[in-house]
């Protein structure tokens, strides 16, 4: 087995080929959860920027 970075990528490709971890339900759930929280944080930032900051300026 090769060493270094090429060995690392070789191991990852062979491991994926043997175990098919990208199609495992837990892997898909983790990916979907990360995507959900990224979108949630973007929406939260957008609404804070759109609503909270102008309202603070009105009350100040």
PENOR-V567252 format. One line per field, one symbol per residue. ss: DSSP state (@ for helix, = for strand, . for the rest). psi: psi as a letter, one per 40 degrees, with the letter a starting at -180 (. if undefined). A space follows every 10 residues. Layout:
BEGIN
ss = ???
psi = ???
END
This chain:
BEGIN
ss = ...@@@@@@@ @@@@@@@@@. @@@.@@@@@@ @@@@@@@@@@ @@@@@@@@@@ @@@@@@@@@.
psi = hiiadddddd ddddddddef ddehdddddd dddddddddd dddddddddd ddddddddd.
END
